Every structure is written in structure tokens, then in C-alpha cells.
Amino acid sequence: MDSDLSQMNRSNNIAPTSGAFFQSAQHFKVESSVFVGHQINIYHSDIAFLEKLALYIISGASFNSSTRDPPPRCHPQTRTTILQRIHKFLATAIAPKRILWLCGYAGVGKSAIVQTVAESFSMPTQALGYHLGAAVFFSGPNNHNDPKWLFPTMAYQLATQSPAYREFIISQLATDPLLCEKSMAEQFRLLLVVPFAERRIDRDAGSLVIMLDGLDECKGDREQVEIITLVSRFIIQHPDVPILWVIASRPEPHIRNAFSRFPTFLEETVPIDSDEACKDVELYLHRSFDKIQEDYPECFSAQVQWPSEKQFLILSTVTSGHFALATTAVCFMEDPEYGNPVLRLEEVLAVVDYHSAAGVKGTANPLAALDTLYTRILSSISKDILPTTLRILAYNHLGSLSSPNLRALANFWRLGQSDVYSALRKLHSVLSVPTPDLVDDHNIRICHRSFSDYLQDSKRSGSFYLYSRERYGDWLPAGVRILYQAVSPGGLIPEKILLSWLPLEEKDKTQRHILKNALQAVGGNFLGAPEPVQCEVLPHLAYILKHLDLVEASSIVRSSGFYIHFYYRFREFLDDPRSCELGIARVVHADQLDSSHIAMDRPCFVFLQEAALEEPSTDKRGFNPLDIIPWEQRESGELAEQVTERGIWCHAVGSLNPDGMKQILLDVRSLSVDEPSSEVYIWGFGEKRVILFERKFTVGPVKQKCIYIVPYPEP
């Protein structure tokens, strides 16, 4: 649905908002190929508004998006019972139970179930009394997880199907073009509450079904809870609105707690090893083996049964109803690059049979068998190539970084086309790798979330863990190399960055994205890198830091994590004797500051961290944060899973309003009075000079800490 505008241009699905000029008219003339008619003008206006709305959607998150093709779906004649229960809920649900929460562990097939239900609406069938309005599939590994665009994505999908809703949303966008940039709560009100509760749009069309898959992959626990809260309160406040919700996620504690606060949901659990799931997986395996034999007839003899009864029994027992393991094994066996499914089955069994004998059921990790297979797949990569493979995977996973396409990722690591495809050659059973003609629009895509989880858990992945100290040692020199090319006394020049895999077009866009990630990589990984690596990059880093305009760099990155890493980690670095020779910063006491040097009309950056076990406080030091992110602190060692403190941190980026700047000026002056001996860092020279400092506050029982990066040009 997120790529349907071209299709809409070829049809007349968009209804005009009023009667057309020249209706039933004859003998009028069209000159110079310009159509003169009210209906045509309104039609193209409608397209323009929908194109504007399309800028704010989660691209690739709809059930029929090409970026998810082929999507996970239930194999024919499997999951029949749970699919029937879902459709029964949709046919019989009454207020307040209008949410079906489909929950289960990673890899049990929740996405396949949601996909199958969504596809069932487009199949020829008798009138159901309910119809699909929107289906959104969150995906963390593929960056389809920004909560800010969830409700615009729903609105876009609804607008492509309902003429009445389309007319409503076009009117709303005409009145308020910035509608999609409002808070989530306001978006929900304007895009769902107003049309369906107040305007009663499509009230006689039967129940409208909205499906959300992978809520746990939506960015931010706080945002996940807010989505549940908004939907639940809407149901309670407007019980007569016939909207039904299917929300699929893992049974994370904060999600379960959010649901439990409202009497609006029914829970449908997708088990891992139920009798039905085991039978479904066996049916899937039988049919997959039949298809493999059809695809590779030259590999089999009519006199030999393949797989043998023993082989099939071992595999079906180990999978134990776990579709992720079954599908991963099948992909591994049928990989056309190897073309030897007989040998590949033996390799699968050599791994999983040991775990089966050890007893998969009852262990603490329900994905232990799958982890074993992932380890085997990664172990098949040559030791010479493996470091490059892990760098590519790490870039795709690191939360503070992102890549719009595979070519940008390759250029960050200075890899050519052949280097990339060689490094990913043996991972096609767990990754979707775009062909060379698609790398400017697509990145690698992990086929299943369980592989992503495996890579980010050191206990599960061992030497393949993506965030080891060795990985930090990779990030630092790569980032320094890029910044050394781009930095100059006149500022940052992305066009100077050398590319190892040239794009067909928009070279500057690729270079700017690489520069942004290089700034984040250096700021976040210097102290994490091994000391020999730090010493190796220090000469180049000295040149970079002497000429780096921190305000300019911050404007390019615009990521909250960058400032936190930069302040804390480089503060430690500046205290190191090695930094004295750089001369880029000095430490003064707060009472030595002259507040008249602060540039009140220049961009500045403020970060507020708040420790609170309950809800965040409302006092934000007078600032208007653009972003609010939850955080939590955990005990180390044996208590690694015990959360000791939770809170939020937010940041205001760019030119603050006058009240915000007055607050900064007040904080600087009060710092010199209240804490005259506290340390303040003065960074840079001339117009680029800034001050970096920290303040702590107590608001009732809540502790707050602010970090400031404020323009402080030399007079």
C-alpha cells in the first residue's frame, strides 16, 4: 500500500470532492494538451495531497509491500485453528474487547499469521461483516520501526481504500499541512478519533480491522506503551466505533503490563511446541522436502528414500513446532549456491542432533537449537572474510547508525562490490541480499528477528557477537579515516570523502550520510576501542578535533546519542595526558565564564536525563524537547537482568525559542554562583568556540541532569 500512488494514477479510485464541470457536455475543445475541467483539477490535487502524506509513512511496512516480498506467511493447511479463532474474534467481537493481542516468543510465526490474515481479506469470499483498513508490520532490523510515522501510515492505507476517509484526510492536510509532524497522541486524535468517532465515517460499512505486527520492534518501550494506551482509551471512550485491532508482539513485561491496565483485549498465545504446531511444522517439512526433490532431481535416486525416516524424525523432533528453525533449515538445504541438499541436510543434522540429545525442551533458552544452526552457518565463512562480514552486520544493527542502502554501508567500510558479495555469500539462508541493480534502494534484510537477537547477545553468539571490544576497534579507524578526508579549516566538506563503490547518482547524498555515521562512530567508540587502536588514530584525530566545528557536526548528526557519547567519552579523553598536545579544549571553573559571550541567536544543544522509577516528571527545565527516550540501568555480573533504575532523557536541538535561551543563560549564571568550582569545557576557536558543561537538579523526588553545548564565540 505504501507504493500504490502510481497504480492510483492509472485508475479512477479517487472520488472528486464535488460535481465535475462539463458533466454530460459535448463538443468542447482541448487546446495545447491542457485539460480544462474541475474534476481533473480536483483529481490531481488529491494525488498531490496523498503524495504529501506518503512522505510520512513507514515505507515497506504494509502487508503487500515489495520490500517484504516474499513475506512470511502460513504454509497452506497449517495454523488453521489459530486462524479460525482470529476470524471468529473479528466476526463476533463486542465492546470493550476490541483488541486481539497475538503474543508469543521470537520465531514462533506471529508475523506469518498476521500476514495470512491480512491476505485473506483480498481473497474472493462471502461478505464477512468486517474488512481490512490497515496492516502495519514493524521491523527493527530493517528500520521499519519509527513510531512517529505509525498513524500517518495507517491513514495512508485507509485513504487508498475508503473514498470518504480519503476526502476527510485531504481536507485535513489542506487545513494543516504539518499534521503528520504533531505528537503521536495528536496524530491519533486527528487521524482516527475525529473521522471515526466524531465524523462517523464509514459507520455503515461493517467493522474496520487494523493490524499491527511486531509492536515490540517499534522503537522505544515508552512509545510501545503509548500506542496500546491510545488504542485502549479510544475503545473505552468510544465503544460504538466499530474498529477492531489485532496487535502482535512478544510477551515483553512492559507490553503485558500496558494491556493489563485496560479491559479492552483478548489474548491469543502462539505456542512453540503445541501438538498442532508440531503437526504444522511436520507438514511444512514434508512439502518442503518434496519441493527440493523437484528442484534438484539430479541429486536423488529413485531407489533411495530422502530424507530417511530417521533423518526426518530427528529434524521434526528438534524443530518441535518452531517454524523459525524449520524455515531456516529448509533455506539452508535448498540454497542454490551450493546445489547439494543431501549434504546440506547432513550438515543441519550434525548440528541439531547433538542439541536434541541434550534436550532442547526445558532449557532456559527456547531458541538454543536455532542458535546452534546460526553458529554453524556463520562458522562456514572463511576466517579471512569473517571480520568483513561482521562489520557489515554490525553496521546494519548498531542503533545509532543506519544505512539507506547497501552501497552506503559498503562505502563506510571502504568495500567494493565484490568485497560485499563475497562477505555475504554464505548468509543467504538468513539474509535477503539485494542484487547489484537494487543496492541504491535496498539494504540487506534479516529474514527473521531471531537471527538479529542472536547476533546482539554475547552469551548466545560467542565469537560472533557484534559489539565486542574488537568491533569497537573496527569502528574507530573507519570513522577517523572518513572525517580526516572531510574536515578542513573551513568546515566539513562531505564531497571530499572518497568512495570505494560509486553510486550511479546522488553521490553527495551518499557522502553526507557516511559523514554523519563517521561522526557518530568516532564519538561513540573512541574509549571503547583497544588502546593500541586509540594510539594509532591519535595523529589524525588531533587534526580532526582541531578543525571540527562542534555546532556544525551536531547539526549534521542530529542524533541524541551523539551528544551523550561525545560529552562523556571525550571528557574522559580530554582528561588524558595524550590530549594536552591537541590544544582543542581547556577546562575552566564556572565562575570564570562570562555569560555575555553566549550567542543567544545561534543553535545550541541541551540534554536532560531524568531518573524516575515511575512516570516522567512534567518539569523539563523550561525547554521544549524534540525527542524523549526511555532508558534503564541494569546491574552487572550475575544481576545483569535486574533493572535498578529507569527514566527518560530528552534533548532540544537547534535554535531554541527565546524562553529556552533565557533558561540557558539563567543556568550558566546560576552555575557560576551555586557551583563556582565546577568544571566547564571550552572547545574550539573563534566563532566555532562552544562551552560544554553539566548541571544536576532535584525536582521533588526526581533527579535530573542536564548537558549543555552552547555557542561561546571569542570576542
Legacy VTK file of the C-alpha trace (Angstrom):
# vtk DataFile Version 3.0
C-alpha trace
ASCII
DATASET POLYDATA
POINTS 715 float
0.000 0.000 0.000
2.938 2.345 0.538
3.786 2.270 -3.174
0.319 2.473 -4.681
0.272 6.050 -5.968
1.339 5.012 -9.441
-1.436 2.455 -9.522
-3.935 5.088 -8.376
-2.792 7.321 -11.210
-3.841 4.611 -13.626
-7.322 4.257 -12.180
-10.152 6.490 -11.079
-10.272 5.329 -7.488
-10.144 8.838 -6.076
-13.573 10.355 -5.825
-13.964 14.051 -6.612
-14.968 16.214 -3.690
-17.807 17.815 -5.674
-19.610 17.557 -9.005
-17.447 17.907 -12.134
-17.610 20.673 -14.683
-18.785 19.669 -18.201
-20.662 16.672 -16.891
-22.577 15.317 -19.942
-21.188 18.237 -22.027
-20.410 17.810 -25.744
-18.271 19.481 -28.417
-15.912 21.292 -26.053
-12.290 21.718 -27.210
-8.980 20.904 -25.505
-6.095 23.082 -26.671
-2.321 22.782 -26.125
-2.830 19.496 -24.263
-4.144 21.291 -21.178
-7.289 19.755 -19.698
-9.872 22.239 -18.527
-12.232 20.670 -16.042
-12.989 20.818 -12.333
-12.922 17.064 -11.847
-9.458 16.747 -13.379
-8.082 19.569 -11.228
-9.503 18.095 -8.046
-8.162 14.665 -9.012
-4.619 15.903 -9.413
-4.953 17.922 -6.217
-5.982 14.759 -4.389
-2.936 12.963 -5.744
-0.708 15.790 -4.526
-2.119 15.581 -1.011
-1.679 11.806 -0.901
1.863 12.179 -2.164
2.489 14.560 0.736
1.009 12.042 3.167
3.209 9.328 1.634
6.293 11.264 2.784
5.391 10.450 6.397
4.724 6.717 6.190
6.851 3.766 7.278
7.932 2.701 3.815
7.955 -1.054 3.359
5.723 -1.780 6.354
2.479 -2.721 4.581
1.469 -6.347 4.123
1.815 -6.187 0.323
4.959 -4.038 0.101
7.576 -5.104 -2.420
10.297 -4.642 0.217
8.780 -7.519 2.204
8.374 -9.800 -0.821
8.208 -12.673 -0.236
6.679 -12.066 3.196
6.389 -14.714 5.897
3.032 -16.445 5.608
1.442 -19.626 6.922
2.028 -22.685 4.788
-1.222 -24.000 3.248
-3.283 -26.066 5.688
-1.184 -25.026 8.693
-2.138 -22.813 11.642
-5.767 -23.488 10.758
-7.070 -23.427 14.332
-5.485 -20.141 15.332
-6.502 -18.539 12.022
-10.087 -19.659 12.631
-10.031 -18.198 16.146
-8.799 -14.853 14.826
-11.565 -14.664 12.235
-14.095 -15.698 14.884
-12.917 -12.811 17.056
-13.281 -10.400 14.129
-16.789 -11.657 13.407
-18.113 -11.653 16.987
-16.101 -9.065 18.974
-18.104 -6.621 21.071
-17.013 -3.680 23.195
-14.909 -3.365 25.191
-12.982 -6.449 23.952
-11.975 -4.991 20.609
-8.235 -5.844 20.690
-6.821 -9.288 19.979
-3.298 -9.466 21.382
-1.393 -12.147 19.459
1.664 -12.875 21.580
4.469 -15.423 21.503
8.248 -15.834 21.623
10.508 -14.808 18.748
10.346 -17.152 15.819
7.016 -18.830 16.551
5.408 -17.403 13.419
3.383 -14.398 14.607
4.222 -12.352 11.514
3.245 -15.226 9.234
-0.131 -15.468 10.962
-0.807 -11.718 10.710
0.302 -11.735 7.060
-2.012 -14.638 6.248
-4.989 -12.943 7.912
-4.258 -9.691 6.049
-4.038 -11.516 2.720
-7.298 -13.362 3.392
-9.249 -10.121 3.041
-8.345 -9.866 -0.639
-9.477 -13.399 -1.459
-12.903 -13.998 -3.042
-15.253 -14.870 -0.205
-18.715 -14.198 1.105
-19.463 -10.987 2.958
-17.725 -11.184 6.324
-19.149 -8.130 8.039
-15.614 -6.800 8.580
-12.889 -5.573 6.250
-9.210 -4.650 6.399
-8.425 -0.991 6.942
-4.672 -1.056 7.550
-1.888 -3.534 8.305
1.475 -2.250 9.549
4.473 -4.536 10.062
7.178 -3.126 12.324
10.724 -4.373 11.739
13.669 -3.249 13.836
16.407 -4.877 11.734
15.021 -3.203 8.599
14.443 0.201 10.266
10.675 -0.042 9.727
10.077 0.920 13.344
9.687 4.673 13.787
6.613 5.272 15.990
6.249 8.856 14.731
5.036 7.546 11.369
2.696 4.775 12.566
-0.570 6.707 12.434
0.254 8.512 9.148
0.986 5.046 7.714
-2.434 3.854 8.864
-4.048 6.977 7.434
-2.370 6.467 4.061
-3.549 2.855 3.849
-7.072 3.830 4.896
-7.127 6.638 2.323
-6.247 4.264 -0.521
-9.321 2.157 0.266
-12.054 4.461 1.562
-13.224 7.408 -0.604
-14.919 9.011 2.400
-11.799 8.781 4.547
-9.674 9.927 1.627
-11.795 13.068 1.264
-11.502 13.661 5.011
-7.710 13.294 5.149
-7.198 15.508 2.107
-9.253 18.203 3.801
-7.237 17.831 6.992
-3.917 18.123 5.141
-5.164 21.175 3.281
-6.056 22.822 6.593
-2.922 21.711 8.432
-0.003 20.627 6.196
2.099 19.849 9.293
-0.463 17.444 10.725
1.890 14.472 10.444
4.610 16.234 12.433
2.483 16.518 15.575
2.799 14.279 18.636
1.590 10.701 18.464
-1.388 11.487 20.668
-2.452 14.399 18.464
-1.955 12.343 15.304
-4.161 9.630 16.756
-6.868 12.151 17.582
-6.844 13.856 14.196
-6.403 10.747 12.047
-8.596 8.256 13.927
-10.739 9.807 16.666
-12.071 12.732 14.635
-13.006 10.821 11.456
-14.383 7.652 13.018
-15.789 8.816 16.354
-16.839 12.403 15.617
-17.491 12.401 11.858
-18.718 8.769 11.905
-17.023 7.978 8.587
-17.864 4.566 7.051
-20.033 3.764 10.078
-22.348 1.549 7.983
-19.585 -0.348 6.158
-19.100 -3.003 8.835
-16.222 -3.432 11.269
-12.887 -1.965 10.246
-9.829 -4.118 11.064
-6.440 -2.561 11.857
-3.470 -4.908 12.306
-0.099 -4.114 13.932
2.625 -6.729 13.767
5.835 -6.689 15.802
4.864 -3.982 18.283
7.913 -4.973 20.359
10.093 -3.934 17.398
8.678 -0.400 17.398
11.408 1.961 18.557
11.103 2.743 22.279
9.340 0.944 25.132
7.596 4.182 26.064
6.202 4.548 22.560
5.002 0.940 22.536
3.092 1.539 25.760
1.690 4.806 24.407
0.299 3.042 21.324
-1.504 0.475 23.496
-2.788 3.227 25.774
-4.110 5.381 22.922
-5.952 2.468 21.322
-7.380 1.195 24.608
-8.622 4.595 25.746
-10.176 5.166 22.343
-12.127 1.918 22.688
-13.304 2.804 26.185
-14.299 6.381 25.298
-15.978 5.430 22.010
-17.412 1.901 22.429
-19.761 2.368 19.477
-16.971 2.846 16.899
-16.673 -0.481 15.008
-12.878 -0.681 14.754
-11.186 -3.977 15.656
-7.472 -4.290 16.399
-5.088 -7.227 16.015
-1.748 -6.452 17.705
1.087 -8.994 17.585
4.179 -8.836 19.800
6.410 -10.762 22.124
5.168 -11.069 25.706
7.503 -8.345 26.980
6.691 -7.260 30.565
6.030 -3.602 29.733
3.691 -4.605 26.901
1.818 -7.080 29.081
1.515 -4.501 31.858
0.191 -1.910 29.410
-2.505 -4.268 28.156
-3.447 -5.317 31.690
-4.419 -1.745 32.616
-7.456 -1.859 30.344
-10.354 -4.317 29.905
-10.113 -4.000 26.127
-8.187 -7.057 24.935
-8.300 -10.798 24.487
-5.001 -12.690 24.491
-4.169 -15.302 21.856
-0.862 -17.037 22.561
1.116 -18.685 19.770
2.844 -21.644 21.452
6.203 -23.007 20.400
5.692 -26.715 20.812
1.952 -27.408 20.922
0.689 -30.563 19.224
-0.867 -28.513 16.452
2.319 -26.503 15.898
4.380 -29.699 15.714
1.996 -31.206 13.163
2.035 -27.992 11.143
5.830 -27.952 11.042
5.904 -31.607 10.011
3.518 -30.844 7.165
5.686 -27.900 6.141
8.826 -30.079 6.209
7.195 -32.858 4.167
6.137 -30.438 1.454
9.475 -28.622 1.507
11.393 -31.870 1.028
9.101 -32.765 -1.884
9.778 -29.391 -3.498
13.547 -29.715 -3.021
13.468 -33.067 -4.820
11.518 -31.458 -7.663
14.042 -28.615 -7.913
17.123 -30.874 -7.754
16.104 -34.156 -9.489
19.705 -34.900 -10.454
20.678 -35.222 -6.777
18.341 -38.117 -5.924
17.923 -41.768 -6.796
14.552 -43.458 -7.066
15.961 -46.378 -5.068
16.961 -44.264 -2.056
14.466 -42.553 0.233
15.321 -38.944 1.022
15.199 -37.899 3.695
15.308 -41.176 5.560
12.734 -41.788 8.276
15.454 -41.303 10.890
16.604 -38.003 9.371
13.071 -36.663 9.203
12.315 -37.782 12.764
15.422 -36.037 14.110
14.663 -32.775 12.317
10.966 -32.713 13.177
11.749 -33.534 16.824
14.336 -30.792 17.158
12.147 -28.169 15.494
9.371 -29.137 17.910
6.850 -26.834 16.296
9.293 -23.931 15.954
8.747 -22.521 12.486
11.818 -20.275 12.553
14.113 -23.257 12.956
12.243 -25.265 10.320
12.294 -22.494 7.730
15.958 -21.696 8.440
16.897 -25.348 7.944
14.949 -25.542 4.684
16.565 -22.339 3.370
19.968 -23.764 4.304
19.269 -27.005 2.433
17.783 -25.521 -0.724
20.395 -22.778 -1.190
21.010 -22.739 -4.971
24.574 -21.511 -4.482
25.517 -24.911 -3.088
23.130 -27.095 -5.075
23.643 -30.086 -2.791
20.616 -30.508 -0.489
21.690 -34.039 0.521
24.956 -32.779 2.005
23.313 -29.701 3.463
20.742 -31.825 5.319
23.588 -33.860 6.816
25.232 -30.620 7.969
21.988 -29.448 9.575
21.542 -32.750 11.391
25.171 -32.809 12.522
24.431 -29.604 14.423
20.909 -30.044 15.728
21.107 -33.742 16.610
23.586 -33.026 19.396
21.265 -30.448 20.927
18.353 -32.803 20.561
20.164 -35.459 22.552
20.998 -32.852 25.199
17.347 -31.941 25.445
16.104 -28.765 23.868
12.844 -28.594 25.798
13.006 -27.271 29.304
16.180 -25.244 28.754
16.332 -21.557 29.652
16.745 -20.557 26.023
13.891 -21.773 23.785
15.968 -20.831 20.724
19.028 -22.891 21.683
18.671 -25.201 18.691
18.261 -22.257 16.355
21.346 -20.601 17.854
23.304 -23.741 17.099
22.288 -23.606 13.468
23.134 -19.888 13.235
26.556 -20.634 14.703
27.082 -23.355 12.111
26.129 -21.031 9.249
28.493 -18.289 10.431
31.251 -20.809 11.095
31.195 -21.782 7.426
32.564 -18.336 6.483
36.300 -18.165 5.860
38.278 -16.679 8.741
39.809 -14.187 6.323
36.384 -12.939 5.245
34.536 -13.184 8.575
35.730 -9.815 10.015
34.297 -8.044 6.965
31.033 -9.977 7.299
30.660 -8.976 10.941
31.417 -5.338 10.136
28.604 -5.319 7.583
26.197 -6.949 10.032
27.237 -4.614 12.862
26.660 -1.513 10.737
23.181 -2.791 9.985
22.415 -3.322 13.679
24.088 -0.503 15.592
21.209 1.572 16.948
22.853 4.979 16.470
23.737 4.280 12.832
21.678 3.494 9.791
22.181 2.935 6.108
19.696 3.822 3.388
21.158 1.211 1.085
23.820 -1.436 0.738
26.107 0.841 -1.278
26.356 3.410 1.558
27.169 0.645 4.032
29.910 -0.669 1.737
31.477 2.772 1.343
31.644 3.301 5.103
33.871 0.229 5.362
35.722 1.074 2.109
34.445 -2.084 0.428
33.999 -2.665 -3.270
31.145 -4.553 -4.869
32.998 -7.875 -4.959
34.075 -7.478 -1.309
30.459 -7.094 -0.190
29.054 -10.041 -2.083
31.959 -12.264 -1.073
31.410 -11.408 2.607
27.669 -12.189 2.391
27.907 -15.199 0.092
27.190 -17.841 2.707
24.446 -15.981 4.567
21.622 -16.235 2.048
19.794 -18.678 4.303
19.372 -15.912 6.924
19.630 -12.712 4.882
17.917 -11.187 1.895
20.730 -9.587 -0.117
19.767 -7.173 -2.916
21.214 -7.768 -6.372
23.689 -5.162 -7.702
20.974 -3.375 -9.684
18.963 -2.770 -6.469
21.652 -1.705 -3.988
20.822 2.015 -4.272
17.289 1.415 -2.988
17.702 -1.617 -0.709
19.901 -2.833 2.097
20.460 -6.345 3.361
17.445 -7.636 5.238
17.477 -10.216 8.009
14.874 -12.841 7.229
13.990 -13.487 10.854
14.286 -11.428 14.035
15.721 -14.372 15.967
18.974 -14.081 13.996
19.243 -10.405 14.932
18.699 -11.244 18.604
21.332 -13.942 18.391
23.954 -11.549 16.991
23.330 -8.996 19.747
23.554 -11.419 22.682
27.134 -12.307 23.642
26.035 -15.381 25.589
24.290 -16.812 22.547
26.603 -15.817 19.704
30.016 -16.029 21.399
32.779 -15.023 18.956
30.151 -13.734 16.504
28.874 -11.145 18.984
28.595 -7.836 17.140
29.560 -5.471 19.948
32.777 -6.996 21.256
35.811 -4.829 22.020
37.261 -5.927 18.699
34.254 -4.468 16.902
34.831 -1.122 18.644
38.363 -1.304 17.331
36.934 -1.583 13.806
34.603 1.406 14.104
37.149 3.958 15.323
39.707 3.866 12.464
36.914 3.726 9.869
35.278 6.839 11.317
38.591 8.687 11.691
39.541 7.890 8.084
36.293 9.398 6.787
36.471 12.508 8.997
40.103 13.122 8.070
39.017 13.281 4.427
36.061 15.576 5.088
37.353 18.035 7.689
39.142 21.253 6.731
39.873 24.626 8.341
36.793 25.919 6.521
34.465 23.245 7.881
33.203 19.791 6.948
33.108 19.023 3.230
31.302 15.715 2.553
32.198 15.871 -1.151
35.846 15.165 -0.275
35.036 11.691 1.053
36.430 9.011 -1.252
34.035 6.261 -2.306
35.007 2.656 -2.914
31.744 1.716 -4.644
30.492 4.648 -6.677
26.723 5.238 -6.828
25.019 5.739 -10.156
23.656 9.083 -8.982
23.298 11.280 -5.873
26.926 10.884 -4.905
26.707 13.809 -2.487
23.784 12.200 -0.635
25.818 9.039 -0.058
28.833 11.024 1.144
26.767 13.115 3.567
25.219 10.001 5.086
28.654 8.409 5.517
29.942 11.604 7.174
27.062 11.561 9.648
27.795 7.992 10.670
31.534 8.654 10.889
30.895 11.431 13.422
28.774 9.057 15.481
31.282 6.221 15.181
34.185 8.338 16.464
32.189 9.993 19.232
30.774 6.704 20.465
33.710 4.338 20.058
36.955 6.092 20.976
37.128 4.968 24.584
35.663 1.559 23.757
38.432 0.755 21.285
41.593 -1.075 22.421
44.407 1.277 23.462
46.705 0.336 20.534
43.945 1.401 18.144
43.494 4.690 20.021
47.212 5.416 19.748
47.206 4.534 16.064
44.499 7.044 15.141
45.615 9.829 17.504
47.669 11.874 14.978
44.776 12.060 12.511
42.292 12.573 15.339
44.296 15.561 16.557
43.922 17.272 13.180
40.202 16.459 13.061
39.418 17.764 16.519
41.377 20.983 15.995
39.256 21.882 12.978
35.931 20.334 13.955
33.066 22.776 14.310
31.022 21.077 17.016
27.871 23.038 16.191
28.170 22.101 12.517
28.840 18.463 13.383
25.861 18.385 15.732
23.626 19.866 13.035
24.685 17.129 10.604
24.163 14.263 13.037
21.045 15.470 14.890
21.122 12.316 16.992
20.757 12.418 20.748
23.212 9.578 21.269
25.982 11.533 19.559
25.965 14.309 22.142
25.867 11.978 25.113
28.778 9.920 23.774
30.713 12.988 22.751
30.372 14.778 26.074
31.094 11.892 28.416
33.631 9.942 26.414
35.622 12.883 25.112
35.524 14.469 28.539
37.442 11.424 29.748
39.743 11.697 26.747
40.439 15.379 27.412
41.498 14.489 30.943
44.037 12.074 29.450
47.644 13.383 29.164
47.652 12.435 25.472
45.103 15.146 24.740
47.154 18.040 26.142
49.139 18.425 22.931
45.948 18.752 20.874
45.059 22.153 22.291
41.428 21.843 21.229
39.860 22.314 24.631
40.592 23.565 28.076
38.922 23.262 31.430
37.879 26.314 33.446
35.851 26.826 36.587
32.267 28.016 36.262
33.000 31.350 37.951
35.429 32.169 35.117
32.661 32.196 32.490
31.402 35.449 31.020
27.718 34.937 30.180
27.785 37.950 27.844
29.824 35.835 25.388
26.926 33.418 24.870
25.463 33.749 21.363
21.744 33.959 22.018
20.888 33.759 18.303
22.915 30.635 17.474
21.916 26.947 17.636
22.626 25.183 20.903
22.052 21.713 22.301
20.575 20.683 25.631
20.089 17.160 27.003
18.112 16.331 30.072
18.386 12.952 31.782
15.815 12.155 34.428
15.870 9.238 36.833
12.380 8.118 37.786
11.028 4.706 38.623
7.502 5.775 37.753
6.196 8.273 35.187
8.478 11.072 33.892
8.015 14.423 35.610
6.495 17.376 33.790
9.288 19.817 34.696
11.670 19.957 31.718
13.721 22.960 32.839
11.665 25.244 30.597
12.813 23.507 27.414
10.612 22.011 24.727
12.301 18.653 23.951
12.071 17.371 20.418
12.694 13.796 21.451
12.024 11.745 24.591
13.595 8.304 25.004
13.295 5.902 27.941
16.416 4.445 29.491
17.194 1.915 32.169
20.202 0.970 34.229
20.961 -2.676 34.964
23.205 -4.383 37.474
26.301 -6.007 36.032
27.625 -9.509 36.628
25.210 -12.074 37.961
22.427 -9.494 38.228
22.714 -8.398 34.602
18.988 -8.769 34.091
17.966 -6.775 37.185
16.801 -3.259 36.394
17.838 -0.883 39.180
16.724 2.437 37.750
14.561 3.731 34.932
13.952 7.144 33.500
13.873 9.277 30.391
16.247 11.545 28.593
15.305 14.170 26.085
17.074 16.763 24.011
16.403 20.111 22.437
18.363 20.548 19.215
18.949 23.669 17.157
17.777 27.229 17.707
15.678 27.317 20.868
12.817 29.726 21.366
13.519 32.898 23.412
12.278 31.311 26.635
14.602 28.336 26.135
17.609 30.592 25.504
16.773 32.650 28.598
16.725 29.412 30.594
20.189 28.517 29.299
21.528 31.942 30.189
19.982 31.612 33.664
21.540 28.175 34.134
25.003 29.449 33.155
24.775 32.371 35.581
23.407 30.284 38.435
26.122 27.679 37.855
28.826 30.271 38.462
27.112 31.266 41.727
25.889 27.926 43.060
28.827 25.780 41.906
31.694 28.182 41.157
34.367 25.460 41.173
32.528 23.075 38.838
34.336 22.232 35.591
33.344 23.711 32.232
34.982 22.686 28.944
35.732 25.361 26.366
36.026 23.760 22.940
37.272 25.242 19.668
38.367 28.645 18.494
36.867 31.897 17.194
33.271 31.747 16.006
33.284 27.959 16.401
34.027 28.034 20.126
31.473 26.437 22.458
31.196 25.598 26.134
30.255 22.151 27.394
29.060 21.701 30.950
26.754 19.669 33.131
24.252 20.568 35.837
22.301 18.450 38.302
18.893 19.291 39.714
16.393 17.756 42.088
12.701 18.210 41.321
10.850 16.701 44.270
11.872 13.020 44.391
13.187 13.123 40.825
16.851 13.637 39.990
17.673 15.462 36.767
20.919 16.062 34.924
21.404 18.494 32.023
24.231 18.536 29.491
24.751 21.754 27.545
26.635 22.549 24.324
26.307 26.328 23.977
27.901 28.736 21.426
30.542 30.828 23.199
32.403 32.667 20.410
35.564 34.561 21.216
35.091 38.338 21.332
LINES 1 716
715 0 1 2 3 4 5 6 7 8 9 10 11 12 13 14 15 16 17 18 19 20 21 22 23 24 25 26 27 28 29 30 31 32 33 34 35 36 37 38 39 40 41 42 43 44 45 46 47 48 49 50 51 52 53 54 55 56 57 58 59 60 61 62 63 64 65 66 67 68 69 70 71 72 73 74 75 76 77 78 79 80 81 82 83 84 85 86 87 88 89 90 91 92 93 94 95 96 97 98 99 100 101 102 103 104 105 106 107 108 109 110 111 112 113 114 115 116 117 118 119 120 121 122 123 124 125 126 127 128 129 130 131 132 133 134 135 136 137 138 139 140 141 142 143 144 145 146 147 148 149 150 151 152 153 154 155 156 157 158 159 160 161 162 163 164 165 166 167 168 169 170 171 172 173 174 175 176 177 178 179 180 181 182 183 184 185 186 187 188 189 190 191 192 193 194 195 196 197 198 199 200 201 202 203 204 205 206 207 208 209 210 211 212 213 214 215 216 217 218 219 220 221 222 223 224 225 226 227 228 229 230 231 232 233 234 235 236 237 238 239 240 241 242 243 244 245 246 247 248 249 250 251 252 253 254 255 256 257 258 259 260 261 262 263 264 265 266 267 268 269 270 271 272 273 274 275 276 277 278 279 280 281 282 283 284 285 286 287 288 289 290 291 292 293 294 295 296 297 298 299 300 301 302 303 304 305 306 307 308 309 310 311 312 313 314 315 316 317 318 319 320 321 322 323 324 325 326 327 328 329 330 331 332 333 334 335 336 337 338 339 340 341 342 343 344 345 346 347 348 349 350 351 352 353 354 355 356 357 358 359 360 361 362 363 364 365 366 367 368 369 370 371 372 373 374 375 376 377 378 379 380 381 382 383 384 385 386 387 388 389 390 391 392 393 394 395 396 397 398 399 400 401 402 403 404 405 406 407 408 409 410 411 412 413 414 415 416 417 418 419 420 421 422 423 424 425 426 427 428 429 430 431 432 433 434 435 436 437 438 439 440 441 442 443 444 445 446 447 448 449 450 451 452 453 454 455 456 457 458 459 460 461 462 463 464 465 466 467 468 469 470 471 472 473 474 475 476 477 478 479 480 481 482 483 484 485 486 487 488 489 490 491 492 493 494 495 496 497 498 499 500 501 502 503 504 505 506 507 508 509 510 511 512 513 514 515 516 517 518 519 520 521 522 523 524 525 526 527 528 529 530 531 532 533 534 535 536 537 538 539 540 541 542 543 544 545 546 547 548 549 550 551 552 553 554 555 556 557 558 559 560 561 562 563 564 565 566 567 568 569 570 571 572 573 574 575 576 577 578 579 580 581 582 583 584 585 586 587 588 589 590 591 592 593 594 595 596 597 598 599 600 601 602 603 604 605 606 607 608 609 610 611 612 613 614 615 616 617 618 619 620 621 622 623 624 625 626 627 628 629 630 631 632 633 634 635 636 637 638 639 640 641 642 643 644 645 646 647 648 649 650 651 652 653 654 655 656 657 658 659 660 661 662 663 664 665 666 667 668 669 670 671 672 673 674 675 676 677 678 679 680 681 682 683 684 685 686 687 688 689 690 691 692 693 694 695 696 697 698 699 700 701 702 703 704 705 706 707 708 709 710 711 712 713 714
